[in-house]
Amino acid sequence: MSGFSDCITTINNIISEKAKEAFLVGGVIRDIILEREFRDADIVISGRAAETARYFAEQIEGSFVVLDEDRDIYRVVKDNLLFDFAMMAGNDILEDLGRRDFTINSMALPLGAAWKGIYKKCSREGFSLDIKGRINRYLLDPFGGFKDIKARKIRANKNNVFIEDPLRLWRAVRLSEELSFSIDDYTAELMKRDRFLACRPAPERIRDELMKIFELKKTAGVIKNMEEEFGLLSCIIPEIEEMKKSGQNKYHQESAWEHSLQVLDELEKLMDNKRYSKLLDEKSKVLLKISALLHDIGKIETRSIRDGEIHYYGHDIKGAEMLGLILKKLRFKRSEISFIRKLVKYHMRPMNLYIAERLTEKGKYRFFQQAGIMVPFVLIHSLADKTAAMKANERLAEIAGYQDFIGHLFELYEIYRKRIKHILLSGKDIMDLLKIEEGPYIGQLLEKLTIAQGRGEIRSREEAIAFLKKIHS
């Protein structure tokens, strides 16, 4: 069995067999009306959902997953299709819909015979539904969601929608961009009223919604508007308010926050360039965007004045340290925190190499050795960072030169990466060879050895041994 239609047919049969009521609800209805492709559906059932969901999983040979046993929510996965089952909230479907967030998500279609009148065609890869002249006959729409979809509006279905669940503040912003809808004035006023609640949801939930926002193709404009209109991001990261006040010096006329938004915008332009997009998967794109937005956060704690000029010495190191704590509180994964911290830590290195008066090849290879697999991401970020700064300062003629330099570092890094693919000596080899104890010195020797190997000065184990004996003596 495959495809959404087959799965719905199975659900219909189960519902009829067990004499229960069931409805398709939420976003799936919205997408049906918009004729968007979708691969997941929410289903509410009168009575306990576990038995129906488990039986459905057995019938379609899918996977049964417990999402929230206390709230009676379960997921069934079949190939690339997701079905979430939940017990109906309240006494009936209308009360259930009343507990939802926006009018466009507060509609339902009854399963059973009615579905056959709505369905036209589905496929395993995605599906499309012809709704003209059919859906209104069966649609349960107590809050006018159908009308709001046609008007392309995000509208709260009640006055306390954000008080009930403040995560909806974030969701409203995301859906607005995702669907190309506008947030209506009534809902915007509610969001401004309740904005201080944005930090109330569990950190894990905020983190998941943030990731979805950064997955959007054009995040920069969304973040800018979200912060200007509602101040949601600074609610969970108060340091952003300080970024809005700091950052100006002879290199940046704009604040650290304004510059960071410009960097994010330039980064998204680079992601449209095949030269760079081929190096990035969806996860690294998201983490790069977050890094771009917060890369200068360390400036709020490193501002100093020397000879009448403002400086931010060490803001890269301090920023990496600060972000580690911020992202940990938001329950980001360790690997995600490590990625962002390393990128922020090294984000100044390419530009420092570019402006160095006595630039040596060894300096480039030292950067490669220290940044490791982060090098391509640091280079892409640096290009966005400096492009934004040069545009802001009307130094457009300098952009091409920096683009060429970043291109040169990319080429050099590829050569370096191939040369060090096979490490000639390990730390233990060095200890045994030189008869020395484990400690920081071993790391220093390994760094020098890797750089020499990356530069092509050492090509064999014998040459590596000779090199170590020479620098150790």
TISE-13104 format. One record per residue: x, y, z of N, C-alpha, C in turn; residue in one letter. Coordinates in steps of 0.02 Angstrom, whole numbers, padded with zeros to 5 digits, always signed. Last residue first. Layout:
XYZXYZXYZA ...
***
This chain:
+03236+00948+00924+03305+00949+00949+03326+01019+00973S +03115+00964+00863+03116+00947+00935+03186+00954+00965H +03134+00985+00731+03105+01041+00769+03106+01027+00844I +03196+00861+00697+03230+00924+00685+03201+00980+00728K +03102+00765+00726+03167+00763+00761+03204+00829+00754K +03002+00803+00635+02991+00808+00707+03056+00808+00746L +03064+00774+00512+03041+00842+00527+03033+00851+00602F +03083+00636+00519+03141+00681+00514+03123+00752+00533A +02949+00596+00520+02993+00581+00577+03053+00627+00578I +02909+00641+00394+02876+00667+00454+02919+00655+00515A +02985+00563+00310+02996+00636+00310+02965+00668+00371E +02928+00440+00339+02999+00451+00353+03015+00525+00356E +02800+00456+00292+02810+00446+00364+02882+00460+00383R +02791+00588+00168+02796+00518+00190+02807+00515+00265S +02789+00722+00138+02746+00678+00099+02747+00605+00122R +02803+00890+00176+02813+00822+00201+02764+00777+00165I +02767+01002+00112+02838+00997+00130+02855+00927+00154E +02636+01032+00084+02671+00989+00036+02745+00981+00052G +02560+01097+00173+02597+01139+00126+02635+01098+00074R +02516+00990+00251+02469+01026+00209+02502+01070+00157G +02634+00961+00320+02606+00912+00274+02558+00945+00225Q +02646+01077+00396+02699+01060+00349+02675+01009+00297A +02528+01065+00471+02538+01123+00427+02591+01108+00374I +02554+00947+00541+02497+00950+00495+02505+01008+00446T +02666+00987+00619+02672+00932+00571+02616+00934+00519L +02611+01087+00698+02666+01103+00652+02673+01050+00598K +02516+01008+00768+02495+01066+00727+02549+01084+00676E +02597+00917+00835+02549+00893+00785+02527+00950+00739L +02663+01005+00922+02701+00968+00871+02656+00943+00816L +02555+01045+01000+02594+01095+00963+02634+01062+00907Q +02516+00924+01058+02471+00960+01014+02507+01011+00971G +02628+00902+01138+02611+00854+01085+02565+00888+01034I +02620+01004+01230+02675+01005+01181+02661+00957+01123Y +02518+00972+01318+02506+01023+01266+02559+01023+01211P +02543+00791+01338+02534+00859+01362+02524+00907+01304G +02629+00639+01378+02571+00673+01349+02563+00743+01380E +02811+00638+01372+02746+00625+01403+02690+00663+01367E +02927+00566+01252+02901+00621+01293+02831+00604+01318I +03002+00500+01149+03007+00481+01220+02985+00538+01266K +02984+00520+01017+03026+00569+01051+03034+00555+01125L +02906+00406+00983+02964+00424+00944+03012+00469+00983L +02800+00406+01074+02845+00349+01071+02911+00367+01037D +02741+00530+01043+02765+00516+01111+02815+00459+01112M +02709+00510+00908+02756+00563+00926+02784+00550+00996I +02614+00408+00916+02676+00397+00878+02729+00448+00899D +02514+00475+00985+02550+00420+01018+02616+00405+00983K +02472+00564+00887+02501+00590+00948+02540+00537+00985G +02526+00495+00726+02476+00512+00778+02512+00541+00839S +02578+00537+00562+02595+00517+00630+02541+00538+00678L +02508+00561+00442+02569+00521+00441+02589+00496+00510L +02342+00553+00390+02388+00579+00440+02448+00532+00445I +02276+00581+00239+02305+00526+00277+02357+00554+00325H +02240+00710+00201+02188+00658+00205+02212+00599+00247K +02319+00817+00178+02318+00791+00247+02266+00735+00256I +02301+00844+00042+02367+00825+00066+02366+00795+00136R +02168+00883+00034+02189+00821+00001+02256+00797+00027K +02173+01004+00105+02131+00949+00129+02151+00883+00099R +02257+01084+00024+02277+01066+00092+02239+01005+00116Y +02175+01098-00088+02241+01066-00095+02264+01041-00026I +02069+01165-00028+02057+01101-00061+02122+01063-00070E +02132+01283+00013+02107+01237+00064+02093+01168+00033Y +02157+01346-00107+02213+01324-00066+02191+01273-00015L +02026+01376-00146+02068+01333-00188+02126+01304-00148E +01986+01461-00041+01949+01400-00056+01992+01351-00095F +02077+01565-00057+02080+01524+00004+02042+01459-00005L +02032+01617-00181+02100+01590-00174+02106+01544-00113H +01907+01663-00142+01912+01610-00193+01980+01577-00190G +01948+01765-00057+01911+01708-00029+01913+01649-00077I +02006+01848-00155+02047+01821-00100+02013+01761-00069F +01897+01882-00234+01953+01845-00264+01995+01812-00209D +01823+01955-00140+01794+01894-00170+01849+01850-00200Q +01908+02062-00123+01898+02015-00067+01867+01950-00092Y +01897+02123-00248+01962+02101-00223+01956+02051-00167G +01762+02157-00253+01789+02108-00300+01855+02080-00276A +01752+02257-00153+01718+02193-00146+01748+02139-00190I +01803+02381-00176+01846+02333-00140+01816+02263-00137E +01708+02460-00234+01764+02439-00276+01807+02386-00243A +01623+02496-00130+01602+02443-00177+01660+02417-00218L +01612+02562-00007+01678+02541-00033+01667+02484-00083R +01507+02611+00072+01514+02632+00002+01584+02620-00025E +01484+02553+00191+01532+02609+00191+01547+02634+00120N +01397+02452+00154+01374+02503+00201+01419+02564+00201A +01482+02375+00073+01423+02409+00044+01399+02465+00089K +01572+02330+00169+01596+02371+00114+01538+02408+00080M +01488+02252+00252+01524+02310+00279+01546+02357+00224A +01444+02153+00162+01395+02196+00195+01429+02260+00221A +01567+02094+00130+01526+02124+00077+01476+02173+00107T +01605+02044+00254+01642+02100+00225+01606+02133+00167K +01504+01944+00272+01519+01994+00323+01553+02055+00292D +01514+01861+00160+01451+01897+00173+01464+01956+00221A +01644+01815+00180+01628+01850+00119+01564+01891+00128L +01630+01750+00303+01673+01808+00298+01659+01849+00235S +01545+01642+00269+01522+01694+00315+01564+01757+00307H +01632+01572+00185+01568+01597+00159+01542+01653+00204I +01735+01543+00277+01749+01582+00217+01685+01612+00188L +01670+01463+00371+01700+01526+00393+01712+01572+00332V +01639+01354+00290+01585+01393+00319+01610+01462+00342F +01767+01303+00256+01721+01327+00204+01665+01371+00231P +01821+01275+00394+01849+01324+00347+01800+01348+00294V +01780+01175+00476+01740+01236+00477+01763+01286+00425M +01870+01073+00479+01814+01066+00432+01769+01127+00431I +01997+01183+00538+01978+01117+00515+01920+01117+00466G +02051+01289+00608+01978+01290+00595+01953+01223+00570A +02188+01251+00612+02151+01267+00674+02075+01264+00664Q +02225+01229+00479+02236+01177+00529+02193+01189+00591Q +02192+01351+00417+02161+01288+00395+02166+01235+00449F +02279+01437+00488+02206+01446+00492+02170+01383+00471F +02399+01386+00441+02384+01382+00513+02309+01391+00525R +02391+01419+00308+02387+01348+00326+02374+01339+00401Y +02405+01558+00319+02344+01529+00289+02336+01456+00311K +02532+01567+00374+02475+01594+00410+02409+01566+00384G +02613+01517+00272+02606+01479+00334+02547+01502+00375K +02615+01617+00179+02575+01557+00164+02564+01516+00228E +02600+01778+00257+02639+01720+00237+02592+01662+00222T +02590+01951+00251+02552+01888+00245+02597+01832+00220L +02619+02077+00315+02670+02026+00298+02636+01958+00297R +02500+02144+00334+02552+02176+00294+02605+02126+00273E +02337+02081+00322+02404+02073+00352+02457+02102+00306A +02214+02079+00265+02243+02145+00277+02314+02141+00307I +02187+01942+00254+02182+01985+00194+02219+02052+00205Y +02193+01893+00382+02242+01869+00333+02244+01917+00273L +02081+01958+00432+02147+01972+00461+02203+01950+00414N +01982+01894+00357+01995+01966+00346+02062+01986+00375M +01992+01761+00410+02004+01775+00338+02019+01849+00325P +01966+01784+00554+02030+01760+00528+02040+01775+00453R +01844+01815+00608+01888+01871+00590+01951+01848+00553M +01782+01695+00641+01753+01735+00586+01797+01794+00565H +01813+01600+00736+01860+01608+00680+01838+01660+00629Y +01706+01608+00827+01775+01613+00851+01823+01630+00794K +01596+01582+00745+01604+01649+00774+01676+01659+00798V +01622+01446+00717+01617+01495+00663+01628+01566+00689L +01621+01389+00844+01682+01389+00804+01680+01440+00749K +01487+01412+00882+01542+01440+00921+01606+01443+00881R +01417+01338+00785+01408+01411+00789+01466+01443+00828I +01462+01205+00812+01468+01235+00745+01467+01311+00751F +01425+01189+00948+01496+01185+00928+01507+01218+00860S +01287+01195+00938+01323+01246+00976+01396+01247+00956I +01265+01079+00864+01244+01144+00837+01281+01201+00872E +01310+00980+00949+01342+00987+00884+01326+01055+00853S +01221+00994+01057+01292+01007+01066+01328+01019+01000R +01069+01081+01014+01109+01021+01021+01183+01038+01026K +00991+01205+01117+01019+01184+01053+01062+01122+01065F +00924+01257+01229+00925+01185+01217+00945+01166+01146R +00940+01384+01268+00886+01372+01220+00884+01299+01198L +01054+01373+01344+00991+01387+01378+00931+01374+01333K +01145+01355+01240+01134+01301+01287+01069+01311+01324K +01144+01480+01182+01116+01424+01144+01104+01363+01189L +01208+01556+01284+01141+01573+01259+01108+01513+01226I +01334+01494+01297+01288+01496+01354+01216+01509+01331L +01388+01512+01168+01385+01446+01198+01335+01442+01255G +01386+01649+01155+01337+01610+01118+01333+01539+01144L +01495+01685+01237+01427+01707+01254+01375+01664+01219M +01603+01628+01165+01589+01608+01234+01517+01625+01254E +01596+01697+01045+01589+01624+01045+01572+01599+01114A +01621+01827+01093+01557+01811+01062+01544+01736+01061G +01754+01818+01134+01701+01831+01184+01633+01812+01157K +01814+01799+01009+01821+01748+01062+01766+01756+01114I +01773+01918+00944+01760+01852+00915+01763+01797+00967D +01821+02023+01018+01748+02012+01018+01729+01945+00987H +01953+02060+01029+01933+01997+01058+01858+01983+01057G +01921+02232+01028+01971+02180+01027+01944+02117+01062Y +01850+02341+00971+01815+02283+01000+01862+02224+00999Y +01865+02521+00986+01888+02455+00965+01847+02401+01000H +01860+02690+00938+01825+02634+00970+01851+02568+00942I +01988+02813+00967+01950+02769+00922+01920+02711+00961E +02071+02886+01050+02011+02918+01025+01969+02876+00978G +02167+02795+01089+02186+02851+01045+02125+02882+01012D +02041+02682+01119+02113+02692+01119+02130+02745+01068R +01910+02611+01206+01931+02670+01168+02007+02678+01176I +01809+02462+01189+01861+02501+01221+01879+02560+01177S +01697+02328+01208+01707+02396+01184+01762+02431+01224R +01657+02201+01241+01728+02212+01227+01744+02282+01203T +01524+02174+01252+01564+02166+01313+01638+02180+01301E +01468+02190+01130+01435+02225+01186+01476+02220+01250I +01535+02107+01043+01553+02178+01045+01523+02215+01104K +01482+01981+01038+01537+01993+01085+01556+02066+01091G +01398+01979+00931+01368+01988+00997+01421+02004+01050I +01426+01958+00798+01457+02016+00832+01430+02028+00902D +01350+01848+00757+01423+01843+00757+01458+01900+00794H +01214+01831+00743+01240+01842+00810+01316+01844+00814L +01186+01810+00609+01145+01858+00646+01176+01877+00713L +01277+01710+00575+01281+01776+00543+01244+01828+00585A +01228+01601+00649+01295+01629+00663+01301+01699+00635S +01108+01580+00584+01107+01598+00654+01174+01630+00673I +01159+01543+00458+01117+01602+00465+01115+01626+00537K +01229+01426+00488+01265+01483+00460+01225+01547+00470L +01122+01345+00524+01172+01363+00575+01214+01422+00552L +01055+01334+00400+01021+01362+00458+01072+01386+00510V +01154+01272+00322+01127+01337+00302+01094+01372+00362K +01170+01151+00385+01225+01199+00389+01202+01268+00367S +01046+01091+00351+01063+01105+00421+01118+01157+00427K +01050+01077+00212+01000+01120+00242+01017+01138+00315E +01224+01092+00159+01161+01056+00165+01112+01100+00203D +01339+01169+00048+01297+01173+00107+01237+01126+00104L +01406+01177-00069+01446+01158-00010+01403+01151+00053L +01320+01226-00160+01338+01156-00167+01378+01131-00107K +01316+01362-00132+01260+01320-00110+01277+01246-00113S +01428+01417-00196+01429+01408-00124+01374+01361-00100Y +01400+01410-00331+01469+01401-00309+01473+01386-00234R +01268+01448-00344+01285+01376-00346+01355+01362-00321K +01193+01563-00241+01247+01555-00289+01270+01482-00287N +01110+01574-00138+01078+01566-00203+01129+01555-00258D +01195+01602-00037+01165+01535-00037+01127+01522-00101M +01220+01736-00057+01273+01688-00074+01245+01617-00078L +01101+01786-00004+01116+01795-00075+01169+01746-00098K +01119+01754+00128+01065+01721+00092+01072+01730+00017E +01224+01842+00158+01234+01770+00162+01181+01733+00123L +01161+01966+00150+01213+01949+00101+01226+01874+00100E +01076+01952+00263+01048+01964+00196+01098+01945+00142D +01170+01941+00365+01123+01886+00352+01093+01892+00283L +01228+02069+00355+01268+02009+00342+01224+01949+00326V +01119+02147+00394+01146+02154+00326+01189+02094+00307Q +01108+02105+00526+01052+02094+00480+01075+02099+00407L +01230+02154+00572+01218+02082+00572+01159+02064+00527S +01212+02293+00564+01263+02260+00523+01250+02185+00518H +01113+02309+00661+01099+02326+00591+01149+02293+00544E +01187+02267+00774+01126+02233+00754+01110+02246+00680W +01291+02358+00783+01308+02287+00775+01247+02248+00751A +01244+02505+00684+01251+02466+00747+01269+02394+00731S +01348+02585+00558+01285+02559+00584+01298+02520+00649E +01476+02609+00524+01437+02667+00544+01371+02645+00576Q +01620+02522+00546+01548+02513+00543+01512+02576+00568H +01749+02569+00553+01735+02516+00505+01660+02507+00495Y +01754+02662+00652+01772+02685+00585+01758+02632+00531K +01605+02608+00738+01673+02634+00739+01691+02653+00667N +01469+02537+00823+01493+02590+00779+01567+02606+00792Q +01429+02446+00918+01457+02421+00856+01486+02474+00811G +01270+02464+01006+01343+02461+01000+01364+02438+00931S +01134+02457+01014+01166+02519+01038+01241+02521+01025K +01097+02334+00974+01067+02390+00938+01100+02456+00957K +01156+02255+01068+01186+02256+01001+01159+02316+00961M +01067+02270+01172+01132+02303+01178+01167+02306+01110E +00964+02191+01122+00951+02262+01137+01016+02301+01143E +01026+02067+01121+01012+02100+01057+00997+02174+01067I +01028+02017+01248+01089+02049+01223+01078+02086+01157E +00911+01945+01267+00912+02016+01286+00973+02053+01261P +00836+01834+01188+00907+01851+01189+00913+01926+01204I +00700+01834+01204+00736+01774+01224+00811+01784+01225I +00672+01964+01164+00639+01938+01225+00676+01876+01250C +00731+01982+01045+00765+02013+01103+00732+01992+01168S +00634+01919+00966+00701+01889+00973+00738+01918+01034L +00519+02002+00973+00518+01933+00998+00588+01906+01012L +00478+02132+00937+00533+02122+00985+00537+02052+01013G +00381+02171+00844+00359+02136+00905+00415+02124+00957F +00436+02251+00741+00365+02254+00757+00348+02227+00826E +00575+02225+00742+00550+02294+00741+00478+02298+00764E +00577+02085+00740+00607+02121+00795+00581+02193+00799E +00510+02055+00621+00488+02024+00684+00515+02062+00744M +00586+02123+00526+00517+02144+00540+00492+02117+00607N +00708+02048+00537+00706+02121+00544+00636+02146+00563K +00666+01917+00511+00696+01934+00575+00692+02009+00588I +00623+01933+00377+00577+01908+00429+00602+01928+00498V +00738+01973+00311+00681+02019+00314+00632+01999+00368G +00817+01854+00331+00839+01921+00353+00781+01969+00361A +00764+01739+00271+00757+01749+00343+00771+01820+00364T +00709+01673+00145+00729+01743+00156+00718+01761+00230K +00679+01537+00162+00727+01558+00111+00753+01629+00122K +00678+01465+00325+00646+01503+00272+00698+01530+00224L +00749+01415+00429+00745+01373+00369+00712+01410+00311E +00728+01503+00530+00792+01509+00495+00795+01462+00435F +00604+01455+00572+00609+01523+00545+00674+01531+00505I +00642+01330+00620+00596+01334+00563+00598+01403+00531K +00719+01369+00729+00751+01332+00674+00707+01335+00612M +00619+01425+00810+00673+01467+00783+00706+01433+00723L +00549+01310+00844+00515+01361+00803+00566+01409+00772E +00646+01244+00921+00618+01212+00861+00585+01263+00815D +00666+01337+01025+00721+01318+00981+00695+01288+00916R +00542+01335+01087+00565+01397+01056+00620+01380+01005I +00544+01203+01134+00492+01224+01086+00512+01288+01050R +00650+01206+01224+00652+01160+01167+00602+01181+01113E +00608+01297+01323+00663+01315+01277+00665+01270+01215P +00431+01317+01338+00491+01277+01352+00545+01293+01301A +00375+01491+01334+00371+01420+01317+00435+01383+01336P +00415+01627+01370+00384+01582+01418+00383+01508+01398R +00458+01724+01285+00510+01682+01315+00482+01631+01364C +00344+01793+01248+00379+01754+01197+00432+01707+01226A +00277+01880+01327+00267+01808+01342+00310+01764+01297L +00291+02005+01278+00333+01987+01335+00327+01914+01354F +00188+02016+01183+00257+02001+01161+00302+01978+01218R +00055+02048+01196+00078+01988+01230+00151+01971+01215D +00036+02164+01121+00013+02162+01190+00047+02106+01229R +00081+02123+00997+00117+02177+01033+00099+02177+01107K -00017+02028+00970+00053+02008+00975+00094+02060+01011M -00132+02106+00961-00127+02055+01014-00055+02033+01024L -00097+02178+00848-00106+02213+00912-00103+02164+00970E -00098+02076+00753-00036+02112+00766-00040+02149+00833A -00234+02044+00751-00186+01995+00777-00120+02028+00794T -00286+02161+00693-00311+02137+00758-00260+02090+00791Y -00221+02167+00569-00209+02218+00620-00229+02195+00690D -00152+02008+00511-00202+02061+00512-00192+02107+00572D -00008+01971+00426-00039+01966+00492-00089+02023+00498I -00015+01902+00261-00002+01958+00307-00037+01945+00373S +00069+01765+00178+00009+01796+00207+00031+01857+00248F +00160+01673+00127+00154+01740+00096+00087+01772+00115S +00182+01562+00200+00123+01561+00157+00115+01624+00115L +00298+01595+00269+00293+01531+00236+00237+01530+00184E +00268+01718+00330+00319+01715+00277+00311+01651+00236E +00165+01677+00417+00157+01736+00374+00206+01734+00316S +00223+01574+00489+00170+01559+00441+00159+01617+00392L +00314+01648+00571+00337+01598+00522+00285+01584+00468R +00229+01730+00647+00280+01760+00604+00302+01711+00550V +00155+01632+00713+00121+01681+00671+00170+01713+00622A +00251+01566+00789+00218+01530+00734+00184+01579+00686R +00282+01657+00888+00333+01639+00839+00301+01607+00777W +00159+01658+00952+00189+01721+00930+00240+01707+00875L +00140+01529+00994+00102+01551+00936+00126+01619+00910R +00200+01515+01113+00239+01494+01055+00204+01516+00990L +00108+01549+01211+00149+01603+01182+00191+01581+01122P -00046+01496+01231+00018+01466+01211+00060+01519+01176D -00136+01583+01295-00144+01510+01301-00078+01475+01285E -00092+01705+01247-00087+01692+01319-00092+01617+01332I -00126+01699+01116-00055+01699+01133-00043+01688+01207F -00268+01700+01123-00234+01646+01088-00160+01642+01107V -00366+01780+01178-00313+01755+01222-00271+01701+01189N -00460+01810+01078-00420+01864+01108-00361+01839+01148N -00459+01699+00934-00486+01724+00997-00437+01774+01028K -00396+01666+00818-00466+01647+00823-00498+01667+00890N -00296+01782+00726-00307+01742+00787-00381+01725+00793A -00252+01771+00557-00295+01803+00607-00305+01756+00666R -00169+01806+00415-00160+01768+00476-00201+01804+00530I -00235+01807+00249-00227+01839+00313-00214+01788+00368K -00284+01794+00114-00214+01785+00131-00197+01822+00196R -00413+01786+00079-00387+01854+00088-00313+01855+00106A -00426+01649+00080-00436+01683+00016-00409+01755+00019K -00408+01632+00217-00360+01602+00169-00365+01638+00102I -00520+01694+00267-00454+01723+00281-00400+01695+00235D -00620+01607+00222-00620+01677+00199-00551+01709+00210K -00585+01495+00297-00586+01491+00224-00582+01561+00194F -00604+01536+00430-00537+01523+00405-00533+01522+00329G -00713+01568+00511-00702+01603+00448-00633+01594+00420G -00737+01490+00622-00704+01555+00632-00689+01593+00568F -00794+01366+00592-00830+01411+00637-00800+01481+00644P -00802+01261+00480-00762+01323+00481-00795+01375+00526D -00800+01113+00405-00819+01142+00470-00773+01202+00481L -00847+01066+00242-00800+01101+00285-00832+01127+00349L -00934+01012+00150-00916+00971+00207-00874+01009+00259Y -00957+01105+00053-01012+01063+00072-00998+01026+00137R -00836+01161+00022-00882+01199+00065-00941+01157+00089N -00775+01070-00068-00753+01073+00001-00803+01108+00046I -00834+01080-00198-00840+01020-00158-00827+01032-00084R -00807+01188-00279-00875+01161-00279-00885+01100-00235G -00639+01147-00285-00691+01192-00309-00759+01156-00310K -00535+01067-00251-00582+01084-00198-00642+01124-00223I -00430+00943-00292-00477+00990-00324-00532+01005-00274D -00268+00925-00229-00339+00911-00220-00380+00965-00255L -00116+00836-00242-00154+00896-00257-00227+00879-00252S +00035+00776-00164-00032+00769-00192-00066+00836-00200F +00182+00673-00171+00148+00736-00153+00079+00733-00184G +00229+00547-00196+00277+00602-00193+00246+00668-00168E +00119+00467-00207+00165+00455-00152+00213+00514-00142R -00028+00561-00241+00029+00520-00262+00076+00514-00203S -00201+00587-00279-00145+00590-00234-00088+00548-00263C -00348+00671-00326-00290+00631-00344-00234+00640-00293K -00472+00702-00255-00467+00694-00328-00408+00650-00346K -00585+00709-00119-00523+00685-00147-00525+00680-00223Y -00717+00737-00087-00668+00792-00091-00606+00771-00131I -00790+00624-00078-00816+00677-00120-00767+00733-00130G -00718+00552+00014-00719+00527-00055-00746+00580-00103K -00746+00617+00133-00680+00624+00103-00680+00603+00030W -00874+00577+00166-00863+00646+00143-00796+00653+00108A -00864+00449+00218-00890+00458+00150-00875+00527+00122A -00721+00483+00317-00778+00440+00301-00799+00453+00230G -00690+00635+00410-00669+00576+00373-00729+00530+00363L -00731+00806+00396-00747+00740+00424-00719+00685+00379P -00616+00934+00415-00654+00895+00366-00668+00827+00396L -00599+01095+00494-00597+01022+00495-00637+00993+00437A -00503+01235+00555-00554+01205+00512-00546+01130+00514M -00403+01323+00602-00459+01303+00645-00518+01278+00603S -00305+01384+00534-00289+01318+00562-00346+01289+00602N -00355+01505+00504-00337+01463+00447-00316+01393+00469I -00369+01564+00629-00429+01543+00594-00412+01494+00537T -00249+01499+00747-00271+01547+00696-00330+01520+00657F -00256+01395+00859-00226+01461+00860-00256+01511+00812D -00385+01300+00954-00327+01307+00909-00306+01381+00904R -00499+01283+01020-00439+01283+01061-00376+01292+01018R -00599+01271+00927-00595+01333+00965-00533+01339+01008G -00588+01140+00887-00564+01192+00842-00556+01259+00879L -00651+01080+01000-00581+01065+00983-00552+01120+00939D -00780+01126+00986-00742+01148+01045-00667+01135+01034E -00811+01059+00869-00813+01133+00870-00774+01160+00930L -00806+00924+00904-00756+00951+00858-00754+01027+00859I -00838+00913+01083-00852+00899+01013-00800+00933+00969D -00788+00933+01211-00845+00889+01202-00860+00871+01130N -00605+00934+01215-00672+00960+01229-00726+00909+01214G -00510+00869+01083-00510+00911+01143-00580+00940+01154A -00495+00702+01029-00529+00766+01021-00530+00805+01087M -00334+00632+01031-00403+00630+01055-00433+00699+01050M -00238+00620+00880-00249+00647+00947-00322+00638+00966A -00110+00574+00767-00176+00559+00795-00181+00588+00865F -00027+00617+00622-00029+00627+00694-00101+00619+00719D +00062+00547+00495-00007+00555+00520-00005+00560+00596F +00168+00573+00358+00160+00575+00430+00087+00586+00448L +00262+00497+00227+00199+00525+00250+00194+00520+00326L +00365+00430+00167+00375+00501+00182+00311+00536+00204N +00331+00280+00242+00375+00311+00191+00386+00384+00210D +00234+00322+00370+00235+00274+00314+00273+00307+00257K +00205+00339+00540+00248+00358+00484+00247+00303+00432V +00101+00407+00659+00112+00349+00616+00151+00374+00555V +00098+00465+00826+00116+00476+00756+00124+00409+00721R -00011+00529+00954+00031+00477+00925+00043+00492+00851Y -00069+00584+01109-00049+00605+01042+00002+00554+01015I -00117+00597+01245-00147+00551+01197-00134+00572+01125D -00055+00666+01341-00105+00704+01303-00136+00662+01247R +00029+00566+01388-00016+00599+01435-00072+00636+01398D +00106+00534+01275+00058+00485+01301+00007+00517+01348E +00158+00602+01141+00140+00628+01208+00085+00583+01236D +00206+00517+01039+00229+00586+01044+00216+00615+01113L +00253+00360+00993+00219+00396+01047+00248+00466+01051V +00232+00290+00834+00276+00330+00878+00233+00365+00930V +00240+00159+00721+00198+00190+00773+00244+00225+00823F +00262+00144+00548+00293+00147+00614+00247+00185+00662S +00162+00034+00441+00199+00094+00457+00228+00090+00527G +00073-00053+00379+00142-00074+00391+00187-00012+00400E -00058-00022+00381-00019+00006+00324+00055-00013+00329I -00100-00091+00496-00134-00102+00432-00093-00077+00373Q -00021-00039+00599-00016-00110+00581-00044-00123+00511E -00065+00093+00602+00005+00079+00586+00014+00006+00565A -00198+00071+00644-00185+00100+00578-00113+00085+00556F -00175+00026+00773-00207-00019+00725-00195+00005+00654Y -00122+00144+00829-00082+00082+00827-00110+00033+00775R -00229+00233+00814-00164+00247+00782-00122+00184+00776A -00329+00172+00893-00339+00184+00821-00273+00193+00785T -00268+00172+01020-00290+00109+00989-00297+00117+00914E -00244+00311+01044-00190+00263+01041-00210+00200+01004A -00352+00395+01062-00321+00392+00996-00271+00335+00989A -00512+00382+01140-00439+00374+01143-00410+00363+01074R -00641+00494+01074-00616+00437+01112-00540+00433+01108G -00642+00550+00914-00684+00548+00974-00663+00485+01013S -00491+00616+00849-00537+00560+00855-00579+00568+00918I -00402+00707+00724-00430+00703+00792-00486+00652+00793V -00254+00715+00635-00319+00682+00638-00342+00681+00711I -00149+00799+00524-00171+00792+00593-00242+00764+00592D -00024+00752+00406-00094+00767+00421-00108+00755+00495A +00097+00779+00278+00079+00763+00347+00008+00786+00360D +00132+00824+00156+00146+00753+00170+00132+00735+00243R +00078+00928+00022+00089+00915+00093+00099+00841+00103F +00062+01060-00094+00083+00992-00080+00094+00986-00005E -00085+01164-00098-00013+01155-00087+00002+01081-00076R -00212+01217-00112-00187+01170-00162-00110+01165-00160E -00270+01288-00014-00219+01324-00053-00191+01282-00110L -00348+01185+00037-00381+01244+00008-00332+01282-00037I -00247+01101+00086-00295+01077+00036-00327+01136+00000I -00189+01182+00182-00151+01166+00121-00195+01137+00067D -00292+01187+00277-00266+01249+00246-00231+01234+00181R -00294+01054+00311-00352+01084+00279-00332+01148+00243I -00169+01040+00371-00184+01000+00312-00244+01028+00274V -00173+01119+00487-00136+01141+00428-00151+01103+00365G -00329+01064+00556-00269+01105+00557-00239+01120+00489G -00389+00894+00527-00392+00961+00556-00326+00999+00544V -00501+00767+00488-00438+00799+00469-00442+00871+00494L -00586+00673+00612-00583+00731+00568-00510+00747+00550F -00702+00547+00665-00633+00570+00653-00634+00627+00603A -00798+00448+00776-00794+00507+00733-00720+00525+00725E -00821+00268+00771-00795+00330+00800-00801+00387+00750K -00842+00130+00746-00898+00176+00759-00875+00240+00795A -00749+00044+00703-00750+00057+00774-00802+00108+00794K -00772+00043+00565-00772-00020+00602-00780-00009+00677E -00753+00176+00531-00819+00145+00522-00826+00082+00564S -00616+00188+00559-00665+00231+00594-00735+00200+00590I -00562+00097+00468-00553+00086+00540-00605+00125+00580I -00598+00155+00347-00623+00088+00363-00618+00074+00438N -00527+00276+00355-00600+00276+00348-00630+00209+00370N -00396+00228+00357-00422+00262+00416-00499+00262+00414I -00391+00177+00225-00383+00132+00282-00410+00164+00346T -00405+00296+00154-00455+00243+00145-00452+00194+00204T -00287+00358+00192-00350+00387+00214-00407+00336+00207I -00195+00275+00125-00193+00281+00198-00259+00308+00225C -00228+00297-00007-00235+00230+00020-00237+00232+00097D -00194+00433-00017-00264+00412-00026-00276+00343+00002S -00054+00437+00000-00098+00466+00050-00170+00440+00044F +00043+00290-00036+00007+00350-00054-00042+00372-00001G +00027+00112-00040+00066+00173-00040+00021+00231-00056S +00042-00060+00000+00000+00000+00000+00044+00062+00000M 
***
